Amino acid sequence: MQRLRDAIGSPLGLAICTDAGQAVMAGVKEVFPSAEHRECMLHLVTNFKKRYTGKVFEDHLWAAAYSWSPYIFEKNWSAMDEANPEAMNYIRQNHKKIWTRSQFWTHCKVDYVTNNLAECFNNWVKKYKGLNLDDLMDLIRQLIMDKWDIRRDISEKMGGVILPHIIKDLRERSRNLDMDVQRSGNTLAEVSVKGSNGYKCVVNLEERTCSCRKWQVSGIPCKHAIAFITYLGEPLEKYVDMFYLVDKFKAAYEALIPALPDKSQWAQSDHNFFMHPPLLKPTAGRRQNERFKGCTEGSTTKRKGSHQCKVCKNYGHRWYKCKDGDPDDIAAMLAEK
């Protein structure tokens, strides 16, 4: 963790999202005390479901994580707390890091509530993890170098000011907006959904804020801001955060990753010791290559060795002996037979 700090420092707006690993969480707290420490919602839910289940959590737990506004978060939290206070106390005591968008800081414009980026990387290099460490690290460098070069080629072909997919998303969301806009001036307004129960948001174009907080957290205008901006007839691109500029994308990939010769041509180093490979004790059976799946993930393998009933689709019996299916269906199939 200290090596990571030596490489990237601790800039303003740094957000680190960890899973339920206590060692990593303790390392982040010690090495990056000023960083925004988030917790992966998927790991939180996985641990939570081992202890508590129910429809109220299916309806409100993920909704609380995706809530931009503290008001919406509190509504979802209160529904769960009223149904099962013990479960909510478990989250308070064991998951103290930030896991809901309503508590995200506004410096970092990344609104992910899960560690999907890290999971994608793990899946990318999964088939190479059996290599020696030096070979694995060199291969990862090559993969990143290829990806970097592809992104650089894409950036050179880009035109305009804002990234194309952001512009496309804004234009799609600006269509068929059924919103009421009550202006207080050219930069301030109250925006609500037509025919709603009175819930409205305050949009400030000068400060680039909305009381729903989505604009501040993501850096992209929310539907309330879009309604006000289009009402004024101004371009939406003007109010997108600078992190989504084409120039920022180009700057991210303009540096070159050094190319290296193969391992046989690397410089020989002498550390006054030689590190032998570990002595692996042979075990019975085939070597484990896949990770062990969590209790909520289920199995991806097909069920074998048991016949599936054509009527009820369950296993363990023939269709003409089915007790769970529709008797008329079974009678019709018997008649055809």
Stockholm file with secondary structure:
# STOCKHOLM 1.0

chainA/1-337         MQRLRDAIGSPLGLAICTDAGQAVMAGVKEVFPSAEHRECMLHLVTNFKKRYTGKVFEDHLWAAAYSWSPYIFEKNWSAMDEANPEAMNYIRQNHKKIWTRSQFWTHCKVDYVTNNLAECFNNWVKKYKGLNLDDLMDLIRQLIMDKWDIRRDISEKMGGVILPHIIKDLRERSRNLDMDVQRSGNTLAEVSVKGSNGYKCVVNLEERTCSCRKWQVSGIPCKHAIAFITYLGEPLEKYVDMFYLVDKFKAAYEALIPALPDKSQWAQSDHNFFMHPPLLKPTAGRRQNERFKGCTEGSTTKRKGSHQCKVCKNYGHRWYKCKDGDPDDIAAMLAEK
#=GR chainA/1-337 SS CHHHHHHHCCCTTCEEEECSCHHHHHHHHHHCTTSEEEECHHHHHHHHHTTCCCHHHHHHHHHHHTCCSHHHHHHHHHHHHHHCHHHHHHHHHHCCSBCSGGGCCSSSCCCCCSCHHHHHHHHHHGGGTTSCHHHHHHHHHHHHHHHHHHHHHHHHHCCSSBCHHHHHHHHHHTTTCCEEEEESSSSEEEEEETTSSSCEEEEETTTTEETTSHHHHHSSCCHHHHHHHHHHTCCGGGGSCGGGBHHHHHHHHCSCCCCCCCGGGSCCCCCSSCCCCCCCCCCSSSCCCSCCCCTTTCCCSCCCSSCBCTTTCCBSSCGGGCSSSCHHHHHHHHHHC
#=GC SS_cons         CHHHHHHHCCCTTCEEEECSCHHHHHHHHHHCTTSEEEECHHHHHHHHHTTCCCHHHHHHHHHHHTCCSHHHHHHHHHHHHHHCHHHHHHHHHHCCSBCSGGGCCSSSCCCCCSCHHHHHHHHHHGGGTTSCHHHHHHHHHHHHHHHHHHHHHHHHHCCSSBCHHHHHHHHHHTTTCCEEEEESSSSEEEEEETTSSSCEEEEETTTTEETTSHHHHHSSCCHHHHHHHHHHTCCGGGGSCGGGBHHHHHHHHCSCCCCCCCGGGSCCCCCSSCCCCCCCCCCSSSCCCSCCCCTTTCCCSCCCSSCBCTTTCCBSSCGGGCSSSCHHHHHHHHHHC
//
